[in-house]
Amino acid sequence: MTENCISILGSTGSIGVNTLKVTEKLKGQFKIKYISGYNNYKLLIEQAEKFKPEFIVTSDDHYTKIRDILKRASVKVIAGSEGLKQSCQDAEVGTVVNAIVGSFGLKPTVYALEKGKKVCLANKESLVMAGSYIKKLSKKTGASIIPIDSEHSAMLQALNGEERSSLEKIILTASGGPFRKKSGSLENVSIEEALNHPKWSMGKKISIDSATLMNKGFELIEAVHLFDISPAKIEVVIHPESIVHSLMQFIDGSVIAQLGLPDMMLPIQYALTYPKRSKLKLPRLDLSELGKLTFHKPDRKKFPALDLACRAAEEKGTLPVVLNTVNEIMVYKFLAGRIKFTDIVNNVGKEMDAHTNIKNPTIENICELSDELWKKFK
């Protein structure tokens, strides 16, 4: 097993596409053995032809189509959950990049950690739904979790060389999304408005989560597990410029921040090469051009998702599963035009209120509850 042999799960999404770009710029430092994608099969085929992985993992629906198109190529096509498990547990693979969107990405994280892999994690749902279980599993097998999110990458970089015991507080920054300045009710905002993020180019699911600030709530829960800190010691601040990606405050009052232009290639490369750095040709930050950086508190009445996430982080158990799964379901309902924008978070809150929390869930409890919720709202 070598860290330089990698599987890229969700290679057709924005994180996956940028991960492939990073490996290309690193010129032979990484061997791509697996790529996976489920909906955009045309792009998956293009990636296979360009990057020449040994295996493609796809859905059962697209398996025959992709296999027939690539039958003369050396790439092998495998499908479904067993294909994903193989890509995570292959004895040669040392690093798994999990860029799968949604709760479907939880099991691949578990598969990789069971075999002691390095997991470069962009799948928020893994730590949100099963953070306690995942931390115990990684400790048991000696696996490592390196975050890809720009905010958690910033935290990791700011903490580098410091003892965890000296950490007093995390300051988690948020752009504020497309509705930061919008006055009045958000009830009737359009899908197009909600997808129009002012700083980042992302997939639809995460763009809607950023518009409700649920994404920031998820990041708060992730930080709790990644850095073993109480949710009460994480402060969310709105930072519209998206230059300071997060800050760490220490017991002596020092605050260390990580700054950079908003480009996901930087945290992706840092995760792949961690703890080392490699040269990356991107535009450099010029503070004199920026002129100023601004910060202010979020409007929690306007964005109640933050309080729901804090509640889930405090109560733990299966409540974060409800938070994550119901949110995911409601986001897709909103994108399909079936509910209003404000219904997303309102429905999450209702289900959390109705839920009987299981305090120390097994991974089976977590997956079963998530499946039940999907069936309920189908």
N, C-alpha and C positions, 0 to 999 in steps of 0.2 A: 504494500500500500504506500503510495506517495502523494503528498499534497498537490503536486503538479499535475496529477491525473484527475480530471474533474468531470462532474455531471452538472449540466445547466438545465434546471427544471423551470419551465415557463419561458423558454428561449424566444418565443414570439411576442412576448409582452415588452413594455418599455424597459424594464430592468434587464430582462434577458437579452434584448437587442444590444443594450449598452454593455452588458457583460461580454458579449461576443466581440464588440468593438475594442474593449479593453484587452482581451486576450490577443487580438490581432496586433495591437500596438506594442504589446509586450514581446512579440516576435519569438515564438517558439518556447517561451517559458512554461506554457501550459499545454498539456495534451487533452483535447476535448474528446472524451470517450462516449458520452451520452448527451443528447439534447432532447427536450420534450416540449410538445405543444398540442393543444387539443382543438382549438377552433380554426385558427388561421393556417390551414394545411398547406396553402400555396407558399407562404413565407417559410414554413418549416422545410419544405422541399428545397427552396432556394438556399436556406442555411445549410442544409445537408450537402448540397452540391458545392458550396463555397468552402465550408469549414471541414468537411469530410470526417464527421464523427464515426465511430464504429457502429453506434446504435442510434436509432430514432425511437422515441416512445410517443405514441399518439393514442387517440381514443379508438374504441372499437369501430365507431362509425367511419373513421377515415383510414383505418388500417389497410384494407384491400386496395383502396385508391392510391395511397402513398406507396405501398409495396409494389404495385404494378408499374408506377411511374419510375421508381428507383430500382427496378429489378436487375438492370445491367450495372448498377453501381455497386461498390463494395459494402455500402452501409446495410446493416440489418435493421428491419423494422419490427418492433414489438409493441404490444398494446396493453391498455388497461392498468389496473392497480398492480397486477403482478409485474408488468413492465416497469412501472415506477419503483416498485420494491427492488427489482434487480438493479436499477440505475443507482439506487441509494446504498445498496449493500454489496456491490461488486467488490471483490477483494483487492483489485488493482486501484480502484478509485479512492483517493484520499480526501478530496474536497467536493462537497455537494453545495451548489448554489441553488437555494430554494427561492425562486421568484414566482411561484405559483400564487395566483390571486384567490383569496377566499379560504373558507374552512377546509376545502379539499387539500390544501397544502399542509395540514397538520400531520397526517400519517407519514408522508415522506420525511418530514423532520424527525419523527420518532424512528423510522426505519434507519436513517443515517446515524442518529445518535446511538442506537442499539449496537452498531458496529464500530463505535469510537471514531467516527469521521469528524473532520472539520466542517462545520456547517456555516456557510455564509448566508445569513438569514435576511430575506426581504419579505417573507411571508409573516405578516403581523399576527395573523390568527393563531399561529403556533403558540406564541407566548401569552397572548391574550386569553385563549381558551384553556391552555394547559401549562401555564408557566411553572407552577410548583412541581408538577410531574416531570416536566422537561429538564428542570434544573437538577432534580434528584437523579434522573437517568444519565445526564451528561457527567455528573460527578462519579456515578457508579462505573461508567465505561471509559472515562478519560477523554470523552469527546469534547470539542470546543465549539462555542457559538460566537461567531463574529458578526455583529450587526452591519447591514448594508444601508439602512435608513440614514439619511444625512444627519439627522438629529442624534441618533445613538452612536453613529460613527464619530460625531463631534465630541460626545461625552467620553467615548473610549480614548480619543486622542488627547483630550484635556486631562484625563485621569492618568495618562501614561507616566509611569515613574512614581506615582503617588500611592500611598497605602489607602486601601478602601476605608479603613477606620478613621482616616482624617477627613473624609467627605462629610460635609455638614448639610448641603442642600444642592439640588439640581435645578437649574433654571432652563426650562424647556421652551424654545421659541416656536412661534407659529406665524405664518404670513398673515393670517386672518381670513384667507380665502376671498372669493369674489363678492361676498356680501358684508365685508368689514365696514364699509361706509354707508351701506344701504339703510335708510330709515324706514320705520313702519314695519308692518307684518311681512314675513317671508312666505306666507301661505301660498301665494299664487305665482311665485317665481317659476320661470320656465326651465325645462331641462337644459336648453342651450345656455341660459344664464348660469345655471348651477355648474355646468361643465367648464365654464370660462375662467379657469384659474389664472390669476394675474402674474404668477412667477414660474410655475413648473408645468411642463408638458407631461401628462400622466395618463394612465388608463381611466376609463369611465368610472369604475367602482371607487377608486381612491380619490378621484376628482370630486365625486359627490360627498364622500366622507370628509374631504377637506372643506367643502362648502358648509357642512353642518358642524364642523370642528370635532366630529366623532373620531376622525383620524388622529387628532391630537390627544383625545382621550385614550385611544388605543396605545399611542406612543408612551403615555404616562404609565400605563399598566406594563408595557414592555420594559420600561426603565426600572420599575420596581423589581422585576425579576433579574434583569441583566446586571444590576448594580447593588442588589440586596439592600434596598432603601425603602423606608416607609413612604406611602403615597403622600402623607402629610408634609414630607420634606421635598416635594417636587412642586415648583411654582411654574405655571404656564404664563408666558407673556407674549403679547402680540408684537411682532417685529416685521413690518411690511416690506422692508428692503430684502429680507431673506439672505442676509450676508453673514450674520452671526447664527450659527446652526445649533448651538446650545452652549451653556456655561456650567461650570462646576465651582461651587463655593466650598471652601475648606474651613476647618475649625479655627484657623488663625485670622479669618476674614478675607483671605486672598480669593479672588475669582479668576478662573482661567477659562478663556473662550476659544473656540475654534471658528475661524472666519474663512470664507471662500465664496466665489461666485456660484450661483445656483446651477450646478451641473452634476448629475448623478455619477458621471464617470469617475470622479474623485473618490467618493466613498466606496464605490464598487472595487476600484483598484486597490484601495487601502485594505479592504477586507481580504482580497485575494492574496496580497503580498504580506499581510500582517505577520509579525511585527515590523517588518522592513518597509521602506518606501522605495518606489521606482519613479523615474522621471515620467512626467505626463505633460504633453503639449496641449495646454488649454490656455485661454486668455487669463492673464493675471489680474488680481485685485488691485485697483488703484484707489486708495482712500481719498485722495485729493479730488478725484472726479466725483465721488459719492457726495462729498460735502458734509453729510450728517447721517447718523443712524438713529432711528427712533424706536421707542418701546412704550407699551402701555398695557394695562390690565384688560383681559377679555371681558366682554359683556356676557355674563353668565345667564342673564334672563333671555337674551337674544339667542344664545347658543347653549341650551340646557344639556347637550350631550356631554359636556365636560363634567358636570356634577354627577351624571349617571355613571360615567367611567370612574370617577373618584369613589363613588359608592361601591361599585363592583370590585375595585382594587382593595378597598378596606374590608369588605365582607368576604371576599375570596370564594372558595368552594366552586359551585356550579353557576353562580350569578354572572361571572364574566362570560360564560358560555351563552347564556341568554342574551346578554348585551351584544356579543359579537354576532351570533347567528340571526337573531331577529333583525338586527341592523342590516346584515347582508341581504336578507330576504326583502326587506322594505326598500333598500336601495334599488334592487332590480325591479321591484314593483313600480317605483317612481320612474325609473328609466323606461319602463314599458307604458308609462302614462296612466297607470291604474290608481295611483294615490297622489296626494299633494306633497310638496316638499316638507312641510312641517309634520306631516303624518309619520315620516320616517322615525324621528326621535320620539314623538308622542307614543307611538306603538311600542317602541323599545321600552319606554318607561312603564307602560301598562303591563307588559309581560314580566318585567322585573318585579313589579309589585305583587303579581299573582304567583310568582315562583316560590316553591319551598326549597330552600338552599340545602345542598349536600356539601358538607364542610370539607371532607377529604376524599374527593372523587377519584376513582380509577380512570385510566384512559378509556376503558369500556363505558363507564358512566358518562364521560364527556361526549364520546362519539354517539352513544345512544340518544342522549338528550338533544344533541344537534340534529340528528336524523328525525327525531320526533317533531321538532319545531318546523323543519322543512316540510314534513308531511302535513302538519297542522295548517300551514299557510299556503299550501300548494294551490 
